[in-house]
Amino acid sequence: MVLRKIMGLFVCVLVLSSAALATAGIPDPTMTLATMEGVGGETVALFNLPNAGGSAFDQAQIYMDGTIIDATITMTVLDAFGTPVADFPSEDMWLESADGGMVACINGAAADLTTNSAGETEWANALNAGGFSTAFTVVVINGITLNQGPFAMHFNSADMNGDGAVNLADVGNFSGIFYGAYDFSADFSADGVLNLTDVGRLAQGSGTACP
């Protein structure tokens, strides 16, 4: 009986050890931390282009105000034990709008860098993306949405239809909105009005496409 109990305990230890080994060094979305510290409680907007010629995160704008604000996202990737995960590939960490309206090129919304020795990475560079969204923005790691509050970040783009290129179809969409009721999808400067600044950003994006 005693031997049987000892063997049972030994098996339990092996199982627990195997579970620990299986999760050590693997990002845990319940432990990983992402922040957008520069914005306070503001809702922000980011203007994207498919060729990454849009706004960098430190050139984001306050939604319906237009004031430039630093919306850089930083993230520390941790495993289930709270240990930093170093050298985790940037392409396995990306941003999504909750409604799918922001449409990224291949790896176009991935983190800027592979994680460093402290498990850190960031989103600071402009995205390769099009489309439009006023939904929340979430961080995805290893295909799993981070178990953390989403960010109040909206997106628009001169690639209004999100097909990966800025062309005559987008010019037509923009014109239809510009001369009609206000629509944030065409307010590329996020200032609450449609004006020549937005026309300039449409021209800036004309002819651009995903790499």
C-alpha positions, 0 to 999 in steps of 0.5 A: 500500500505504501509503495503504491502511494509513493508511486502515485506521488512520483507520477503526479510529480512527473506530470506536474514537471512535464506541465511546467516544462510545456509552458515555460518560455511560451507566451501566456496571454493572461500574464503578458502586459501591453500598455499605451501610456502616452494617451491617458484616457483619450481615444486616439486615431491612426492614419494608415497606408498600405506601404507604411507611409501613414502615421507613426504611433507617436503621430497619432491624433486625438479622435475628433480633435486632431491634436497629435499624441504619442500612442506607442504601444509597449508590451512585455511578453511573459510566460505562465510563471511571469518569466520574460520570453526573449527572442519571440518573433515579431510576426507572431504578435500583431494588432487587430481592430475588434470589428476587423475593419482595419485590414493589414497587409501580410505582417503589416500590423506586427510588432516592430521588433522581436522581444529583447532579453526582458521580453519587451517589444513595441508598436511605434512604426507606421503600419502597412494597412488600410480599411477603417474602424472605430472599434477597440484595438486588441493585441494578438499573440500566438493567435490568441487575443491578449487577456487585457483591456483593449485600446481605444484606438481607431483607424482610417486610411486612404485605402478606404475599402481595405483592398491593399491599394489606394486607387480610383475606387478609394478616390470615388469613395472619398468624393462621395463622403467629402461632399456629403454628411460627415464620416470619420472614414474620410477624416484622415486628420481625425479633427472632426471636419472634412477639409483640404488636409484630408484631401492632402492625405488622400493624395499622399496615399495615391498609388500606394499598395501593400509590399 
